[in-house]
Amino acid sequence: MGLQIAVRHVGDIAILDLQGRATIGPSTDSLTANLRKLIDDGELKVLLNLAGATQFDSSSISTIVRAFVSLRTRGGALKLLSPRGNVKMVLEMLRLLNVIPNFDDEAAALISFESRKASSR
């Protein structure tokens, strides 16, 4: 199964629910296009829900890192939700979980976007 992406919003936070394998080709192209559209449309808070993601390769990791850097440059944030299994292992090996904020609980992840705004005042 390729990658399925559902985009939803909770307030001003865009959540991408990822399901399946994000590997080079159409699935990574779709992830790139979705993230690029959100960023180009002015979204500053993006949460990637990885609970249903089963595989990431270097191209999908690169896409996520580019989005993370792009959002941070614009004063926004990209965070990860519920990385599991092989996806979590790859992110840990690359030490990305030490760099990109990540959460196991959606409510905690959503609150973290607000606390960042409050602390910058």
PyRosetta script that sets phi, psi and omega in degrees:
from pyrosetta import init, pose_from_sequence

init()
pose = pose_from_sequence("MGLQIAVRHVGDIAILDLQGRATIGPSTDSLTANLRKLIDDGELKVLLNLAGATQFDSSSISTIVRAFVSLRTRGGALKLLSPRGNVKMVLEMLRLLNVIPNFDDEAAALISFESRKASSR")
pose.set_psi(1, 133.5)
pose.set_omega(1, 175.4)
pose.set_phi(2, -73.8)
pose.set_psi(2, -160.6)
pose.set_omega(2, -178.0)
pose.set_phi(3, -97.7)
pose.set_psi(3, 131.0)
pose.set_omega(3, 172.5)
pose.set_phi(4, -110.6)
pose.set_psi(4, 135.8)
pose.set_omega(4, -176.9)
pose.set_phi(5, -126.8)
pose.set_psi(5, 125.8)
pose.set_omega(5, 173.3)
pose.set_phi(6, -116.8)
pose.set_psi(6, 128.8)
pose.set_omega(6, 179.6)
pose.set_phi(7, -105.5)
pose.set_psi(7, 130.8)
pose.set_omega(7, 175.6)
pose.set_phi(8, -138.7)
pose.set_psi(8, 163.2)
pose.set_omega(8, -179.6)
pose.set_phi(9, -123.5)
pose.set_psi(9, 139.5)
pose.set_omega(9, 169.1)
pose.set_phi(10, -123.4)
pose.set_psi(10, 104.5)
pose.set_omega(10, -173.2)
pose.set_phi(11, 62.3)
pose.set_psi(11, -127.2)
pose.set_omega(11, -179.2)
pose.set_phi(12, -98.1)
pose.set_psi(12, 19.1)
pose.set_omega(12, 179.8)
pose.set_phi(13, -107.4)
pose.set_psi(13, 125.1)
pose.set_omega(13, 175.9)
pose.set_phi(14, -89.8)
pose.set_psi(14, 126.7)
pose.set_omega(14, 178.6)
pose.set_phi(15, -114.0)
pose.set_psi(15, 126.1)
pose.set_omega(15, 174.7)
pose.set_phi(16, -105.3)
pose.set_psi(16, 114.6)
pose.set_omega(16, 176.1)
pose.set_phi(17, -90.0)
pose.set_psi(17, 114.1)
pose.set_omega(17, -177.9)
pose.set_phi(18, -100.4)
pose.set_psi(18, 135.8)
pose.set_omega(18, -178.9)
pose.set_phi(19, -133.9)
pose.set_psi(19, 120.5)
pose.set_omega(19, 174.7)
pose.set_phi(20, 106.5)
pose.set_psi(20, -153.3)
pose.set_omega(20, -173.0)
pose.set_phi(21, -101.8)
pose.set_psi(21, 127.5)
pose.set_omega(21, 176.3)
pose.set_phi(22, -106.5)
pose.set_psi(22, 91.0)
pose.set_omega(22, -178.9)
pose.set_phi(23, -124.1)
pose.set_psi(23, 166.3)
pose.set_omega(23, -175.4)
pose.set_phi(24, -52.8)
pose.set_psi(24, 137.7)
pose.set_omega(24, -178.6)
pose.set_phi(25, 119.2)
pose.set_psi(25, -149.3)
pose.set_omega(25, -174.3)
pose.set_phi(26, -58.1)
pose.set_psi(26, -35.0)
pose.set_omega(26, -177.6)
pose.set_phi(27, -69.0)
pose.set_psi(27, -43.4)
pose.set_omega(27, 177.5)
pose.set_phi(28, -70.1)
pose.set_psi(28, -36.5)
pose.set_omega(28, 176.3)
pose.set_phi(29, -59.1)
pose.set_psi(29, -41.2)
pose.set_omega(29, 179.1)
pose.set_phi(30, -66.1)
pose.set_psi(30, -43.0)
pose.set_omega(30, 177.9)
pose.set_phi(31, -62.1)
pose.set_psi(31, -45.4)
pose.set_omega(31, 178.4)
pose.set_phi(32, -59.3)
pose.set_psi(32, -47.2)
pose.set_omega(32, -178.5)
pose.set_phi(33, -62.6)
pose.set_psi(33, -43.0)
pose.set_omega(33, 179.4)
pose.set_phi(34, -63.5)
pose.set_psi(34, -46.0)
pose.set_omega(34, -179.9)
pose.set_phi(35, -66.3)
pose.set_psi(35, -43.5)
pose.set_omega(35, -180.0)
pose.set_phi(36, -61.4)
pose.set_psi(36, -42.4)
pose.set_omega(36, 179.7)
pose.set_phi(37, -62.5)
pose.set_psi(37, -45.0)
pose.set_omega(37, 179.1)
pose.set_phi(38, -59.7)
pose.set_psi(38, -46.1)
pose.set_omega(38, -178.6)
pose.set_phi(39, -66.3)
pose.set_psi(39, -44.2)
pose.set_omega(39, 179.1)
pose.set_phi(40, -63.8)
pose.set_psi(40, -30.2)
pose.set_omega(40, 178.6)
pose.set_phi(41, -81.2)
pose.set_psi(41, 1.4)
pose.set_omega(41, 175.6)
pose.set_phi(42, 94.4)
pose.set_psi(42, 6.5)
pose.set_omega(42, 176.4)
pose.set_phi(43, -64.2)
pose.set_psi(43, 135.8)
pose.set_omega(43, 179.3)
pose.set_phi(44, -115.8)
pose.set_psi(44, -12.3)
pose.set_omega(44, -178.5)
pose.set_phi(45, -124.8)
pose.set_psi(45, 113.4)
pose.set_omega(45, -177.1)
pose.set_phi(46, -128.3)
pose.set_psi(46, 130.1)
pose.set_omega(46, 177.3)
pose.set_phi(47, -118.5)
pose.set_psi(47, 120.9)
pose.set_omega(47, 176.6)
pose.set_phi(48, -94.6)
pose.set_psi(48, 113.2)
pose.set_omega(48, 177.5)
pose.set_phi(49, -86.6)
pose.set_psi(49, 108.0)
pose.set_omega(49, -175.3)
pose.set_phi(50, -98.7)
pose.set_psi(50, 8.9)
pose.set_omega(50, -175.8)
pose.set_phi(51, -55.9)
pose.set_psi(51, -34.5)
pose.set_omega(51, -178.1)
pose.set_phi(52, -99.1)
pose.set_psi(52, 0.8)
pose.set_omega(52, -179.8)
pose.set_phi(53, -79.2)
pose.set_psi(53, 131.3)
pose.set_omega(53, -176.5)
pose.set_phi(54, -108.7)
pose.set_psi(54, -19.3)
pose.set_omega(54, -179.1)
pose.set_phi(55, -156.7)
pose.set_psi(55, 136.5)
pose.set_omega(55, 172.2)
pose.set_phi(56, -125.9)
pose.set_psi(56, 141.5)
pose.set_omega(56, 172.1)
pose.set_phi(57, -115.5)
pose.set_psi(57, -175.3)
pose.set_omega(57, -175.3)
pose.set_phi(58, -60.9)
pose.set_psi(58, -32.6)
pose.set_omega(58, -178.9)
pose.set_phi(59, -69.2)
pose.set_psi(59, -39.5)
pose.set_omega(59, 179.0)
pose.set_phi(60, -72.3)
pose.set_psi(60, -36.8)
pose.set_omega(60, 176.3)
pose.set_phi(61, -62.2)
pose.set_psi(61, -44.1)
pose.set_omega(61, 179.0)
pose.set_phi(62, -59.7)
pose.set_psi(62, -41.1)
pose.set_omega(62, 177.7)
pose.set_phi(63, -60.3)
pose.set_psi(63, -44.3)
pose.set_omega(63, -179.3)
pose.set_phi(64, -66.6)
pose.set_psi(64, -42.7)
pose.set_omega(64, 179.3)
pose.set_phi(65, -63.2)
pose.set_psi(65, -42.9)
pose.set_omega(65, 178.1)
pose.set_phi(66, -60.6)
pose.set_psi(66, -43.1)
pose.set_omega(66, 179.5)
pose.set_phi(67, -65.5)
pose.set_psi(67, -41.4)
pose.set_omega(67, 178.3)
pose.set_phi(68, -58.0)
pose.set_psi(68, -48.7)
pose.set_omega(68, -178.7)
pose.set_phi(69, -66.5)
pose.set_psi(69, -43.2)
pose.set_omega(69, -179.5)
pose.set_phi(70, -60.8)
pose.set_psi(70, -45.6)
pose.set_omega(70, 179.9)
pose.set_phi(71, -66.4)
pose.set_psi(71, -42.3)
pose.set_omega(71, -179.5)
pose.set_phi(72, -62.3)
pose.set_psi(72, -39.5)
pose.set_omega(72, 178.4)
pose.set_phi(73, -62.0)
pose.set_psi(73, -32.6)
pose.set_omega(73, -178.7)
pose.set_phi(74, -89.8)
pose.set_psi(74, 4.2)
pose.set_omega(74, -179.4)
pose.set_phi(75, 87.1)
pose.set_psi(75, 12.0)
pose.set_omega(75, 179.9)
pose.set_phi(76, -102.9)
pose.set_psi(76, -164.5)
pose.set_omega(76, -178.4)
pose.set_phi(77, -152.7)
pose.set_psi(77, 143.0)
pose.set_omega(77, 170.1)
pose.set_phi(78, -118.0)
pose.set_psi(78, 131.8)
pose.set_omega(78, 179.8)
pose.set_phi(79, -131.0)
pose.set_psi(79, 159.3)
pose.set_omega(79, -177.9)
pose.set_phi(80, -111.6)
pose.set_psi(80, 143.4)
pose.set_omega(80, 178.3)
pose.set_phi(81, -123.0)
pose.set_psi(81, 126.8)
pose.set_omega(81, 170.1)
pose.set_phi(82, 55.5)
pose.set_psi(82, 50.5)
pose.set_omega(82, 171.8)
pose.set_phi(83, -65.9)
pose.set_psi(83, 137.2)
pose.set_omega(83, -176.9)
pose.set_phi(84, -135.5)
pose.set_psi(84, 162.9)
pose.set_omega(84, 170.5)
pose.set_phi(85, 51.8)
pose.set_psi(85, -133.3)
pose.set_omega(85, -177.6)
pose.set_phi(86, -61.5)
pose.set_psi(86, -35.1)
pose.set_omega(86, -179.9)
pose.set_phi(87, -64.1)
pose.set_psi(87, -45.6)
pose.set_omega(87, 179.0)
pose.set_phi(88, -63.5)
pose.set_psi(88, -40.9)
pose.set_omega(88, -179.4)
pose.set_phi(89, -60.9)
pose.set_psi(89, -44.7)
pose.set_omega(89, 179.3)
pose.set_phi(90, -63.6)
pose.set_psi(90, -45.4)
pose.set_omega(90, 179.9)
pose.set_phi(91, -62.9)
pose.set_psi(91, -37.8)
pose.set_omega(91, 177.1)
pose.set_phi(92, -67.5)
pose.set_psi(92, -44.7)
pose.set_omega(92, -179.8)
pose.set_phi(93, -58.9)
pose.set_psi(93, -37.5)
pose.set_omega(93, 179.7)
pose.set_phi(94, -84.8)
pose.set_psi(94, -0.9)
pose.set_omega(94, -179.3)
pose.set_phi(95, 61.7)
pose.set_psi(95, 22.5)
pose.set_omega(95, 179.5)
pose.set_phi(96, -71.9)
pose.set_psi(96, -25.3)
pose.set_omega(96, 178.6)
pose.set_phi(97, -71.4)
pose.set_psi(97, -14.0)
pose.set_omega(97, 173.8)
pose.set_phi(98, -85.1)
pose.set_psi(98, -15.6)
pose.set_omega(98, -175.5)
pose.set_phi(99, -107.4)
pose.set_psi(99, -47.4)
pose.set_omega(99, -178.2)
pose.set_phi(100, -92.2)
pose.set_psi(100, 122.4)
pose.set_omega(100, 179.4)
pose.set_phi(101, -56.6)
pose.set_psi(101, 137.5)
pose.set_omega(101, -178.7)
pose.set_phi(102, -141.7)
pose.set_psi(102, 150.5)
pose.set_omega(102, -172.9)
pose.set_phi(103, -139.5)
pose.set_psi(103, 153.2)
pose.set_omega(103, 174.0)
pose.set_phi(104, -98.4)
pose.set_psi(104, -12.5)
pose.set_omega(104, -175.1)
pose.set_phi(105, -123.3)
pose.set_psi(105, 125.2)
pose.set_omega(105, -176.8)
pose.set_phi(106, -61.9)
pose.set_psi(106, -41.1)
pose.set_omega(106, -179.1)
pose.set_phi(107, -61.6)
pose.set_psi(107, -42.1)
pose.set_omega(107, 178.3)
pose.set_phi(108, -64.7)
pose.set_psi(108, -39.2)
pose.set_omega(108, 178.8)
pose.set_phi(109, -63.4)
pose.set_psi(109, -45.0)
pose.set_omega(109, -179.3)
pose.set_phi(110, -64.0)
pose.set_psi(110, -42.0)
pose.set_omega(110, 178.7)
pose.set_phi(111, -63.2)
pose.set_psi(111, -35.0)
pose.set_omega(111, -177.5)
pose.set_phi(112, -61.8)
pose.set_psi(112, -30.7)
pose.set_omega(112, 178.3)
pose.set_phi(113, -65.8)
pose.set_psi(113, -37.9)
pose.set_omega(113, -179.8)
pose.set_phi(114, -73.2)
pose.set_psi(114, -39.6)
pose.set_omega(114, -178.2)
pose.set_phi(115, -66.0)
pose.set_psi(115, -31.6)
pose.set_omega(115, 177.5)
pose.set_phi(116, -64.6)
pose.set_psi(116, -42.5)
pose.set_omega(116, 179.9)
pose.set_phi(117, -65.6)
pose.set_psi(117, -43.7)
pose.set_omega(117, -178.4)
pose.set_phi(118, -64.3)
pose.set_psi(118, -37.9)
pose.set_omega(118, -177.4)
pose.set_phi(119, -74.8)
pose.set_psi(119, -16.0)
pose.set_omega(119, -178.9)
pose.set_phi(120, -89.4)
pose.set_psi(120, -0.5)
pose.set_omega(120, 180.0)
pose.set_phi(121, -80.1)
pose.dump_pdb("model.pdb")
